[in-house]
Amino acid sequence: MKATDFQFLRRLGLAALLATVILCSWLAPLDRAASEQVDAGLKRALVSFATARALNAVISVAQGTEVAFEPAGIGMVFTPGQLLDPLNDLVERFSNLMLAASIAFGIQKVFLSIGAHWLASSLLTVVALGWGALHLRPKPVPALLSRLLIVLLMIRFAIPVVTIGTDMLFREFMAADYQSSQQAIDMTSGQITQLNPPGSTTSDVQGALEKFKGWWSQNADVKVLFENLKQAAEQSAEHMIKLMAIFLLQTLVIPLFLLWGLYGVARGAFRWPAER
């Protein structure tokens, strides 16, 4: 292929690309889907945050639980809920991360609105047409105009593309783990609640004793109680760590990786040819 033919095909391809970019900036084929997926991600983060706060409340009650009795006249007090101290620390970090993830999804929603504004599409159209007109000349396009075009492309299309790409990866590789881990944490709250003995705040000592005997008849083996608490804590910790990894990937790692990739593609398409 001759050099002139190659130059012609390259210019024709860039012209078609510019036309597609301008058309998509006004028709917005990705904006609605991206907005729906951000809303879905925000809902997931808020559900996990609410679950974390509920679990924190249940653990706080369990930590304050004391089991007191006097076998052979010797007073003994057990605090099985203290086994949940490490889990409670993890729950605090987990809830903070879920709050941060909710904020991240909210920020994505704002950026989607900014990119979808008519002013962003208008500026992109003007700069793209100007860049295309200058590119037809023998002289190279000014680097400043190329950088401006890249910035406007990122403002208009980066968040929708990143959001849709991240959601596709989530559905393909992380959705099943999210569902199972979320359900497991919900079940843990119920398990810890069942392990709590009823409170004895009543002034009737005999009534409190009867309540305790009823609870003790269901949990006669203290070792079993401790093992159940430990198992619930370990399982819940494992699932919380999974959810933390999923939300970190969905709100930070994958979006940054996709943004970097999009920037490289835009820079290669609209800057490299102009500097040849």
N, C-alpha and C positions, 0 to 999 in steps of 0.2 A: 504493500500500500504506500502510495506517495505521501510525502509530508503534508502537501496541501490538502489531500483527501482526509488525512487524519485530523488536521486542524478544523476542517469543515465539519466532520462528524462530532468532534468535541464541542464546537460551538453550537451545533444543532442539539446535542444532548443537554448542554447547559440551558439553552433556550427552553427546551421542553421541561426541564427541571424547575426553572424559574416560573413557568406558566402553572405548573402543578402546585408549587408552593403558594403562589398568589391565590389560586383557586381554593386550595384547602384552607387558607387563612380566613376566607370569607364563608365558605360552606361549613367549616368546623365539623368535619365528620367524626373527630375523636373526642370532642369536648363532652358530649353527653355521657358517653360510656365511661370516660375518665372520672366525671363527677359522681356517677353512680358507684364506681368502685372505691372512690375516696370515702363516700358515705358508708359503704359496707365495712371498710377498714376501720373507720372511726367508731362504728357501732360495735365491732369486735373488741376494740381496745377499751371502750367504755364498759362493756360487759365484763371483761377480765378485771378491770379496775374495781367494779362493784363487787365482784366475787372476792377479790383480795381484801377489800375492806370488811366484808362480811366474815371472811375467815379470820381476819385479825380480831374482830369482836368475839368470835367463838373461842379463839385461843386465849384471849385475855380472861374470859370467864373460867376456862379450864385451868389456867395458871393460878387463879385464886382459890381453886378448890382444895379443901383439906379433908382428909379422911382420918377421923380420930376415934379410937376405941381403947378399951382397957382389958386386954387378955390377962387373966391371972392377977388382976389388980394393978397391972403395970400400964401406965398411960403411954400411948403411941400415936403419933400423928404422921400421916403420909400426905405428900403433895405431889401426886403423879403428874399434875399439869406442868410442873417445872421441866419435865422432859421436852416440852414444846418450846422452850426458850430459843434454841437455834432456828426452829421453823418460824417463830414469830419475827426474828430478825430478817430472815429471808422474805417473809411476807411484806415487811415494810419496804424493802428494796424493790420487790416485785410490784407493789402498788405504785411506787414512785416512777418506775419504768413505764407502767401502763398509763400513768398520767402524762408522762413525756411523750409516749406514742400517740395519745389522743391529741396533744398539742401539735405534734408533727403532722397528723392528718388534717387538723384544722388549718395549719399553715399551707399545706398543699391545696386546700379548698380556696384559700385566698389567692394564691398564685394562679390557680386555674381561672378565677374570675378576672384577674389582671390580664392574663394572656388572651382571654376571650373578648376583651373590650374592643370596641370598634377602632379606638385610637391606635392600638397595637397593630391591628390589621392594616390600617391606613398607612402608618409609618413603614411597615414592612413592604407594602405594595410600592410605595414611592421609592424607597431605597433599592428594592429589587429591580425595578424598571431602570433606575439610574445606573445601577451596577451593570445590568445587561447591555444598556446602550453604550457605556464606556468600554465594555469588554469586546465590542465589535470593532473597536479601533485597533490599529497596530500597536499602540502604546499600552503598557500594563495599567491595570486599574489601580488607583491610589490605595495603598495599604489601609488607610484610615477608613475608607468606604467599605472595604472588605471586612474589616473588624466590626464595623457598625452593622453590616448585614448579618454577620454571624451572631452578634448579640441579640438582634431582633428575632432571628430564627429561634434562638434558645428561649427567649421570652414567650414567643407565640406557641412553640410546639414541644418544648422540652418536657414540661410537666405532664401534659396529656400522654405523650409517648412513654415517659418513665412510669407513670401511674399504671397504664395498661400493661406494659411489660412486666412490672413488678407483680401485678395481680395475676397475670398468666403464670408466672413462676410460683406464686403462692398456691394457686389452685392445683398446679401439677405436682408440686413437691412438698408443700407444707400444710395444706388444708386438712388432711386426715389427721396429722399429728396435732394440729390445733384443736380439732373437735374432740379427740380422745383425751387430751390433756385438760381441756376446759371442763369436760364432764367429770374427770377424775378429781379435780380440785373441788367441784361442787359436791361430790360424794364425800370428800374428806371432811367438809364442814359438818355434814350430817353425822359422820362417824364420831367425830370429836364431841359433838353435842350429846350423843348417846352414851359416851363414856363418862360424862360428867355426872356425879351423884347429885341428887336434889339438895338444894340449900336448906340449912337448918336455922333460919333467921327467926323462926317463931319463938315466942317466950315459953311455950309449952314444951318442957324438956322431954316429957314422955312422948309427945307427938313427934318431936325431932328424932327421938330414939327409934320409934317405929319406922319413920321414913328411912333412917339409916339401915335398919335391919332389912327393910324391903330392898334397898339398893344392894346391900351386901349379899343378900341371897342370890342376886343376879350376877354378882361379880365377886364370888367368894374367893377366888384365887387372885391375889394381888399381883402375882407374877404375870398372869395372863393379861391383867389390865395394863401393866407396864408394857408388855410386849405389843399389845394392840395400839397403845399410844405411840410407841416407837415406830411401828410399821406404818401407821397413818402418817406420821411426820415424814418418814423417809420417802414414801410414795408421793406425797404432796410436793416435797422438795424437788424430786426428779421432774415432775410435770411442770412445776413453776419455772425451772431452769429451761425446759424445752420451750415454753411460751415466751420467755425472755429472749431466747435465741431467735425465735420466729419473728418477733416484733422488731428486734434489732436489725435483722436481715431486711424486713419489709419496709422499715422507715429510714434506715441509714445506709447499710452496706450496699444493697442492690440498687437503690436510687442513685447513690454516688457513682457506682460503677457504670450504670446506664447513662448518666449525665456526661461522664468522661468519654464514653464511647460516642455519644451523639455529638459532643463538641469536636471530637476528632474527625467524624464524618463530615460535619459542616465545614470545618477548617480545610479539609482536603478537597471538598467539592468547590468551594467558593473562594478559597484563597490561593491554594497551590497553583491552579492554572493561570491565575492572574499574574503570578510572579515569575512565570517561565520566560 
